[in-house]
């Protein structure tokens, strides 16, 4: 988003650029004797004293000090002819383009009494609040409203509210004053007062809502329209007016869109207001579109940058979040908004210690900042610092006893870490204080669904929908719960399996038996049994599965565990593709067990590594060249970065490499230190110890030292894989020879050649595939079986190899092996009638009447589905 625009800025359009980029002391000293006038000019431009300028010139100046006095390093905006000799009009254009420092230079030649308003706007945008406050004097209503807004930005809410009340009394028709009064009452936690202030916009004779609905073209001031739209949204939320008025949301949204489409196409704050509106209603895609348009007009608007950054961070796009932080600090190096965004980014990366440093720095400037206090409480909770968490919340309560903000922020952090019980308590406090706040109810609803209590989730979400019927996330959740209400259920000793009986009637025939069959093995491996039955939810569409796990209709996976709940897409072509659901559900149940064993405190990379290890399957073919390249070129992730390769990969291959590396770390620990070491590492994480403390306790060395030893082990693993230069050259030659022999129908000679290739590259699928075909052609069944085993052991989505293998075992009287492989073919594709027919034949040969009856029943079900067009 707008990064190309920022990245295109050049540092060669301004005579001060060399100073800005290269500020060493000798350069400044060379300028002192000949350029005293420069210091004086800088002082005048910035409204600081000459004494301060003299002090500036007497020493080396850091960039942070020089920056506020230099114009932006970018081309000037376009000026219509009529403003070229009007510095006030010119400065307004510069401010609207985000060139705040250039505007201050332009205004330096204007009578200060006539330029207070634009000068103050520029100073406020740059974070120079004290300077702005010093010039916002006099009785002019616009000046006074901006002064009140500045007091609010400085979190001096009582002062802002008191001033705004005076302005409203003196100017009872001021749209801006009425909105600002409502907004700062809302920010101060006085929601009843805010609702009364917003009520002015719907009372007679004002009644902006009715006027807009009846004759929107009578509104011709874009700024006032935006104030009206924001005030009506606040009124609708706080008063419950959205309930029962199906058109209200569209009406309010139309105010913002009309402001920038009809009234003033250059008024970019209307785009920011529309983005804020979409975010409040959980529509981030639309919000980002609006922000793109706003930043196209003003790439330095802090509100737009902060909102874009927050959306990025919440979607785990840490790089974009960092980019927005840097962009805000280009405007205001001491920005509270930038610090809050940086802290959110760090917390989302589970780096609470670093986040605390940033958050505590905010409190030195804004001691009662509720967002910072709430995030501090969340960070302390993640560190298991209960007393410090309570102290932060107590401090927030002392600042604003009725505010939900700090509790909501803390709840969001706890929920993200699956600390469901603590999070629920925080959400309840926030909800009691702000029953109108849909985000609180949505957070609670997601928490209840992830912890497996759909009934409680529905109560919370129905209430959220009543308050805000237009929330995208709430609507998605409720549609999902409606779907799940119609699911069939099969309950066994340790699991409850739910599924769509119409589209996926074969699910109960296999799932429960398999799950009970693996329960003791998985629980035994990690010395833990879940305290309640695990819920297995099989969704008929991938979109429904995605909403179940994230609230959004798309994620790139087929299975997910949120603790007690394991969600899967149906292993069916029309639901997104077939896959070995048995292997996937074993992987996900391992997450359930390891999350439970560690009170949900296990690192993401570690639980993934353990889950892949618990699959007991060979390394996938596609991982092999990737792993070889990563190890041989020192591209493995440091352990502290490994989790984020899963959540927000920077390269397309990163997530897959993270799975492979995590699995290998677990395997390395198993081989060198034994299984108990992995269990001890889990225990360290349960206690809340950080990476180095955990590794030191278990392996007697920190994570960096451990990683070096692991890396050396990994290099030994790949040594015989045959991907080095010499082996690769030999490989190409042997493949060419093998293909020639096959084409000449010398199958025995070709088989001999491909055996050499398999020895050279044992981790390559191609020689096993070629040998399988050749041995089948030669009717060498034992060797064909060996190659089919190698292929089917790795394959997750295609049941052809294991189906052929089952037929071979059946043909050769190896009935137990035939049944195992036929069952695997069914697991990979439960909708493949041919796989069920093979399994039926094997069960018949084994004399398993129950097995035969089941397969006949399933075959009939599948044939009926096919004939009715219910499934594919």
Secondary structure, DSSP 8 states (H G I E B T S, - for coil): --HHHHHT--S-SSTTHHHHH---HHHHHHHHTT-HHHHHHHHHHHT--HHHHHHHHTS---HHHHHTTS--SS------GGGTT-HHHHHHHHHHTT-HHHHHHHHTTS-TTTSHHHHHHHHHHTT-HHHHHHH--SS-HHHHHHHHHHHHHTT-HHHHHHHHHHHHHH-TT-HHHHHHHHHHHHHTT-HHHHHHHHHTTTSTTT-HHHHHHHHGGG---HHHHHHHHHHHHHHHHHHTTTTT-TTHHHHHHHHHHHIIIII-TT-THHHHHHHHHHHHTT-HHHHHHHHHHHHHH-TT-HHHHHHHHHHHHHTT-HHHHHHHHHHHHHH-TT-HHHHHHHHHHHHHTT-HHHHHHHHHHHHHH-TT-HHHHHHHHHHHHHTT-HHHHHHHHHHHHHH-TT--HHHHHHHHHHHHTT-HHHHHHHHHHHHHH-TT-HHHHHHHHHHHHHTT-HHHHHHHHHHHHHH-TT-HHHHHHHHHHHHHHT-EEEE-SSEEEEE-TTT-TTHHHHHHHHHHHHHHHHHHHHT---SS-EEEEEESSHHHHHHHHHSSS--S-SEEE-SSEEEEE-SBGGGTB---HHHHHHHHHHHHHHHHHTTT-S-HHHHHHHHHHHH-----HHHHHHHHHHHHTT----HHHHHHHHHS-SSTTHHHHHHHHHHHHHHHHHHHT-HHHHHHHHHHHHTT--HHHHHHHHHSS-HHHHHHHHHHHHHHHHTTSS-SHHHHHHHHHHHHHHHHHHHTT-HHHHHHHHHHHHHH-TT-HHHHHHHHHHHHHTT-HHHHHHHHHHHHHH-SS--HHHHHHHHHHHHTT-HHHHHHHHHHHHHH-TT-HHHHHHHHHHHHHHT-HHHHHHHHHHHHHHHHHHHHTS--
